[in-house]
Amino acid sequence: MVQAPVGFQCPECVQEGRKRTREWSTSSPIRVSQGLAAINALVWIFVALLTGSLSLWGGGVTDIHVDFALHGAYVHQDGEWWRLFTSAFLHYGLIHMAMNILILVFLGRMLEPAIGWWRMLLLYGVSLTGGALGALLVEPNAFTAGASGAVFGLAGAVVIAERASGRRWQDSGILFFLIINIVFSLLLPRISIGGHLGGMIVGAIAAGILWTFPNWTGFIKTATTIKILRPLPELLVLGLGALCIFLALEWAAPRWFNPIIG
């Protein structure tokens, strides 16, 4: 987000037997990851054609960014809450967009076969809200755009998933991802560190809920109770996303006139 062999499965997969494992095998398609990448690319092409801005490294703030990017004053004063979401599909330059969608697909190949398409969508969405919250907290007066907050959330999720599966997260390729992003953070202008950190923290928390919650209910013997509790992890993740949205709108966005930093 800027401003102006896969080896883990979720515990539920193991518990529900071979049928579920085959369904979530690493050879499964990653339609959500590829679909999100395609949407980001198409939006960039549309904005580039509409504005005539074909910057490689990141141009200035266009009218599209003014109308749809994240900015505390517009969110707080004008009630434009939807900027929390539309900003995540805008980018400042071809390199910015290309890096995000390439890493999105890379991380999606690790996560989506393990957790299924709709949990992948849920994880991406809640990471997106965490990135928006972090960006508004740190620099609410900037026009922030990009999918980096959501992508960093997926990176945090991979680390948690690897640890929960007893694997070394350093072997997952995440270290390479972090190094590449640090390099590009130094090269690209107007990087939102708050957006990156917010997305990663929230994504890691969400993954912790999805991967470890089934183990917390291992002591329950009643099949009916287990069935009732089965959707609870996803509901908790939805609640986490709702909390991020609430904090972004009611706490972070109003800081456009009194930012934490700056």
C-alpha positions in Angstrom: 0.0 0.0 0.0 1.4 3.4 -0.9 0.2 6.9 -0.3 -0.8 10.4 -2.9 6.0 -27.6 -2.0 3.2 -25.7 0.1 3.0 -27.9 3.2 0.2 -26.9 5.5 -3.5 -27.5 5.9 -6.0 -26.1 8.4 -6.8 -28.4 11.3 -10.4 -28.8 10.0 -9.1 -30.4 6.8 -7.2 -33.0 8.8 -10.1 -33.7 11.1 -12.7 -34.1 8.3 -10.7 -36.8 6.6 -9.4 -37.6 3.2 -12.3 -36.3 1.2 -11.8 -32.8 2.6 -8.0 -33.1 2.1 -8.4 -34.0 -1.5 -10.7 -31.0 -2.0 -8.2 -28.6 -0.5 -5.1 -30.2 -2.0 -2.3 -28.0 -3.3 -3.3 -28.8 -6.9 -6.7 -27.1 -6.3 -7.3 -23.9 -8.4 -6.8 -20.6 -6.8 -9.7 -18.7 -8.3 -10.0 -16.1 -5.6 -6.3 -15.2 -5.6 -6.3 -15.0 -9.4 -9.6 -13.2 -9.5 -8.4 -10.5 -7.1 -5.2 -10.1 -9.0 -7.1 -9.7 -12.3 -9.4 -7.1 -10.7 -6.4 -5.1 -9.5 -4.8 -5.2 -12.9 -8.0 -4.3 -14.8 -8.7 -1.3 -12.4 -5.1 -0.1 -13.0 -5.6 -0.3 -16.8 -8.9 1.4 -16.6 -7.5 4.3 -14.5 -4.4 4.6 -16.7 -6.6 4.9 -19.9 -9.0 7.3 -18.2 -6.4 9.6 -16.8 -3.6 9.1 -19.3 -1.3 8.4 -16.5 1.0 5.5 -17.4 3.7 6.0 -14.8 6.0 3.1 -14.1 7.1 4.0 -10.6 4.1 6.0 -9.4 2.7 9.2 -10.7 0.9 12.0 -8.9 -2.6 12.0 -7.4 -5.2 11.9 -10.1 -8.9 12.8 -9.9 -9.6 9.1 -9.6 -7.4 8.9 -6.5 -9.0 12.0 -5.0 -12.5 10.4 -5.5 -11.7 6.8 -4.3 -8.4 6.7 -2.4 -8.2 6.5 1.4 -8.0 9.9 3.2 -9.1 10.7 6.7 -10.8 13.9 6.0 -13.1 12.5 3.3 -13.9 9.4 5.4 -14.6 11.4 8.5 -16.2 14.6 7.3 -18.0 13.4 4.2 -18.9 9.9 5.5 -17.2 8.2 2.5 -16.6 4.9 4.4 -16.4 3.0 1.1 -12.9 4.5 0.6 -11.6 1.8 3.0 -12.3 -0.7 0.3 -12.0 1.1 -3.1 -8.6 2.4 -2.1 -7.3 -1.2 -2.0 -7.9 -1.6 -5.7 -6.2 1.6 -6.8 -2.4 1.9 -7.4 0.2 4.5 -8.1 2.1 3.1 -11.0 2.7 -0.1 -12.9 5.5 -1.4 -10.7 3.3 -0.9 -7.6 0.4 -2.8 -9.1 2.5 -5.6 -10.6 4.4 -6.3 -7.4 1.2 -6.6 -5.4 -0.6 -8.9 -7.8 2.4 -11.2 -8.3 2.9 -11.6 -4.6 -0.8 -12.0 -4.1 -0.8 -15.0 -6.5 2.4 -16.4 -4.8 0.8 -16.3 -1.4 -2.5 -17.5 -2.7 -0.9 -20.7 -3.9 0.1 -21.4 -0.3 -3.1 -20.4 1.4 -6.1 -20.9 -0.8 -5.7 -24.7 -1.4 -5.3 -25.1 2.3 -8.3 -23.1 3.6 -10.7 -23.0 0.6 -11.9 -20.2 -1.6 -14.3 -18.5 0.7 -11.9 -18.5 3.7 -9.3 -17.0 1.4 -11.7 -14.2 0.5 -12.5 -13.7 4.1 -8.8 -13.5 5.0 -8.1 -11.1 2.3 -11.0 -8.9 3.2 -10.1 -8.7 6.9 -6.5 -8.0 6.1 -7.7 -5.2 3.8 -9.5 -3.6 6.7 -6.5 -3.9 8.9 -4.4 -2.1 6.3 -6.9 0.7 6.0 -6.9 1.1 9.8 -3.1 1.2 10.0 -2.8 3.7 7.2 -5.4 6.1 8.7 -3.7 5.8 12.1 -0.2 6.7 10.9 -0.9 9.2 8.1 -4.5 10.1 7.8 -3.8 13.1 5.6 -2.4 11.2 2.7 -4.3 9.8 -0.3 -3.5 6.1 0.3 -4.0 3.5 -2.3 -2.9 -0.1 -3.0 -3.5 -3.7 -2.1 -0.3 -4.0 0.0 -2.2 -4.0 3.3 -4.2 -7.0 2.2 -1.1 -8.7 0.7 0.9 -8.2 3.9 -2.0 -9.7 5.8 -1.7 -12.8 3.7 2.0 -12.9 4.4 1.3 -12.7 8.1 -1.2 -15.6 7.7 1.4 -17.8 6.0 3.8 -17.3 8.9 1.1 -18.3 11.4 0.0 -21.3 9.3 3.5 -22.5 9.0 4.1 -22.3 12.7 0.8 -24.0 13.4 1.7 -26.9 11.1 5.1 -27.3 12.8 7.1 -26.0 9.8 9.8 -23.3 9.7 8.2 -20.1 8.3 11.6 -19.2 6.9 11.3 -22.1 4.5 8.0 -20.8 3.0 9.5 -18.0 0.9 8.1 -15.3 3.1 11.6 -14.1 4.0 12.2 -13.4 0.3 8.9 -11.6 0.1 9.8 -9.4 3.0 13.2 -8.6 1.5 11.7 -7.7 -1.8 9.1 -5.5 -0.2 11.7 -3.7 1.9 13.7 -2.9 -1.2 10.7 -1.6 -3.1 9.5 0.3 -0.1 12.8 2.3 -0.3 12.4 2.8 -4.0 8.8 3.6 -4.4 7.5 7.0 -3.1 4.8 7.5 -0.5 4.9 4.1 1.1 2.4 3.6 3.8 4.2 1.7 6.6 1.1 1.9 8.7 -0.9 0.1 6.0 1.6 -2.6 5.7 1.9 -3.2 9.4 -1.8 -3.0 10.0 -2.6 -5.5 7.3 0.1 -7.9 8.5 -1.0 -7.8 12.2 -4.7 -8.3 11.5 -4.0 -11.0 8.9 -1.9 -12.9 11.4 -4.6 -12.6 14.1 -7.2 -13.9 11.6 -5.0 -16.8 10.6 -4.4 -17.6 14.2 -8.1 -17.9 14.7 -8.7 -20.0 11.7 -5.8 -22.4 12.3 -5.8 -22.8 16.0 -9.5 -22.5 17.1 -10.4 -26.1 16.1 -7.7 -27.3 18.5 -9.3 -25.4 21.3 -12.5 -27.4 21.0 -10.8 -30.8 21.1 -12.1 -31.5 24.5 -15.7 -31.3 23.4 -17.2 -34.8 23.0 -20.7 -34.0 21.8 -21.1 -34.0 18.1 -24.0 -31.6 18.2 -21.9 -29.0 20.1 -19.0 -29.4 17.7 -21.3 -28.8 14.8 -22.7 -25.7 16.4 -19.3 -24.3 17.1 -17.9 -25.2 13.7 -18.6 -21.7 12.1 -17.4 -19.8 15.1 -13.8 -19.2 13.8 -15.2 -17.6 10.6 -17.6 -15.5 12.7 -14.8 -14.3 14.9 -12.8 -13.3 11.9 -15.8 -11.4 10.5 -16.0 -9.7 13.9 -12.3 -8.8 13.7 -13.0 -7.1 10.3 -16.0 -5.3 11.7 -13.9 -4.0 14.6 -11.2 -2.8 12.2 -13.8 -0.9 10.2 -15.4 0.6 13.3 -12.0 1.8 14.6 -11.0 3.1 11.2 -14.2 5.2 11.0 -14.6 6.3 14.6 -11.0 6.5 15.8 -8.4 6.6 13.0 -10.2 8.7 10.3 -10.9 11.7 12.7 -7.2 12.0 13.3 -6.8 13.8 9.9 -6.6 17.0 11.9 -4.5 15.5 14.7 -2.5 12.6 13.4 -0.5 10.3 15.7 2.7 10.9 13.6 3.5 14.1 11.9 
